[in-house]
Structures are given as C-alpha cells and as structure tokens.
Amino acid sequence: MIPESLQKWMDKKLEKAYEELEHLSQDPSMRAYYEAKMRDIRDYKSRVVGHYQEGLEEGREEGREEGRKEVACNMLAQGFEVKVIASTTGLSPEAIEQLREELKAP
C-alpha cells in the first residue's frame, strides 16, 4: 500500500496528462505522442510504487535483523552460550561474538 499523499500526487499527474491528450487528440501525430507519453507516465507510476514496496520490505528486514540482535544481546547478558543464541536467533556465531565485543565497549 502506498501513502495516500503519493497516490494523490500520481493521480493528479495522470489526470493532467489525460486532459492534455483529450485536447490534442484531434491531430493524429499529437495523439500518438501523448499516448506514448501516457504509457511513460503509467510506467513511471508503476516503478515508483514498486520502489516504494521494495523500500518497505527492506525496512521490515532491517527491523527483523535489529530484533534478532536485541534478543542475542539479551541472551548474552543472561549468560547463554553462543551456540544456543545462534540457534535461537539465526545469527552467525561470528555476529554474536561481535555483539559481545560491542557490549563490552564503554
């Protein structure tokens, strides 16, 4: 789902292009030009929505990764073995050791 403000902005751009197409549709060469322009606008809209969705998924993955690290830090603080933490969180033993070092740093 894209934000309503982005959707409104894209809809406004499409509406303006449709109005121009209607106005110039009398001339066949201009009509072909504007039809091509409309395809470009729709393609652009599709790319924007696609990039937005990709950004959301990247953000979700970053959030999940931060959550795994937080759980690992809590487990380290409670004295769990690295092997158990790795199995529980899905983090590599190396990443857990790095977290351990970061926790020791002042």
C-alpha positions as CSV (number, residue, x, y, z in Angstrom):
1,M,0.0,0.0,0.0
2,I,1.4,3.4,-0.9
3,P,0.7,6.5,1.1
4,E,-2.4,8.5,0.2
5,S,-0.4,11.6,-0.5
6,L,1.8,9.8,-3.0
7,Q,-1.3,8.3,-4.6
8,K,-3.0,11.7,-4.9
9,W,0.1,13.2,-6.5
10,M,0.4,10.4,-9.1
11,D,-3.4,10.6,-9.8
12,K,-3.2,14.3,-10.3
13,K,-0.3,13.9,-12.8
14,L,-2.3,11.2,-14.7
15,E,-5.4,13.4,-14.8
16,K,-3.5,16.3,-16.2
17,A,-2.0,14.1,-18.9
18,Y,-5.4,12.8,-19.8
19,E,-6.7,16.3,-20.2
20,E,-3.9,17.3,-22.5
21,L,-4.5,14.1,-24.5
22,E,-8.1,15.0,-24.9
23,H,-7.3,18.5,-26.0
24,L,-4.8,17.4,-28.6
25,S,-6.4,14.2,-29.8
26,Q,-7.7,16.0,-33.0
27,D,-4.2,15.8,-34.5
28,P,-3.2,12.1,-35.2
29,S,0.6,12.8,-34.7
30,M,0.0,14.6,-31.4
31,R,-2.4,11.9,-30.3
32,A,0.3,9.3,-30.8
33,Y,2.8,11.4,-29.0
34,Y,0.5,11.8,-26.0
35,E,-0.4,8.2,-25.9
36,A,3.2,7.3,-25.8
37,K,3.6,9.9,-23.0
38,M,0.8,8.4,-21.1
39,R,2.4,5.0,-21.3
40,D,5.6,6.5,-19.9
41,I,3.7,8.1,-17.1
42,R,2.0,4.8,-16.2
43,D,5.3,3.0,-16.4
44,Y,6.8,5.7,-14.1
45,K,3.9,5.3,-11.6
46,S,4.5,1.5,-11.6
47,R,8.2,2.0,-10.9
48,V,7.5,4.4,-8.1
49,V,5.1,2.0,-6.5
50,G,7.5,-0.9,-7.0
51,H,10.4,1.0,-5.4
52,Y,8.2,2.1,-2.5
53,Q,7.2,-1.5,-1.9
54,E,10.9,-2.6,-2.1
55,G,11.8,0.1,0.4
56,L,9.1,-1.1,2.8
57,E,10.4,-4.7,2.6
58,E,14.0,-3.5,3.2
59,G,12.8,-1.6,6.2
60,R,11.0,-4.7,7.6
61,E,14.0,-6.8,7.1
62,E,16.2,-4.3,8.9
63,G,13.7,-4.2,11.7
64,R,13.8,-8.0,12.0
65,E,17.6,-8.0,12.0
66,E,17.6,-5.4,14.7
67,G,15.2,-7.6,16.7
68,R,17.4,-10.6,16.3
69,K,20.4,-8.6,17.5
70,E,18.4,-7.3,20.5
71,V,17.4,-10.8,21.5
72,A,21.0,-12.0,21.1
73,C,22.3,-9.1,23.3
74,N,19.7,-10.0,26.0
75,M,20.7,-13.7,25.8
76,L,24.4,-12.8,26.1
77,A,23.6,-10.7,29.2
78,Q,21.9,-13.7,30.7
79,G,24.9,-16.0,30.0
80,F,23.6,-18.2,27.2
81,E,26.1,-20.0,25.1
82,V,26.9,-18.6,21.6
83,K,25.7,-21.8,20.0
84,V,22.3,-21.6,21.7
85,I,22.0,-17.9,20.8
86,A,22.8,-18.6,17.2
87,S,20.3,-21.4,17.0
88,T,17.6,-19.2,18.6
89,T,18.2,-16.0,16.6
90,G,19.6,-17.3,13.3
91,L,22.6,-15.0,13.7
92,S,26.0,-16.4,12.9
93,P,28.4,-17.2,15.8
94,E,30.7,-14.5,14.4
95,A,27.9,-11.9,14.5
96,I,27.1,-12.9,18.1
97,E,30.8,-12.6,19.1
98,Q,30.9,-9.1,17.5
99,L,27.8,-8.2,19.6
100,R,29.6,-9.4,22.7
101,E,32.6,-7.2,21.9
102,E,30.3,-4.2,21.3
103,L,28.6,-4.8,24.7
104,K,32.0,-4.8,26.4
105,A,33.0,-1.5,24.8
106,P,32.3,1.6,27.0
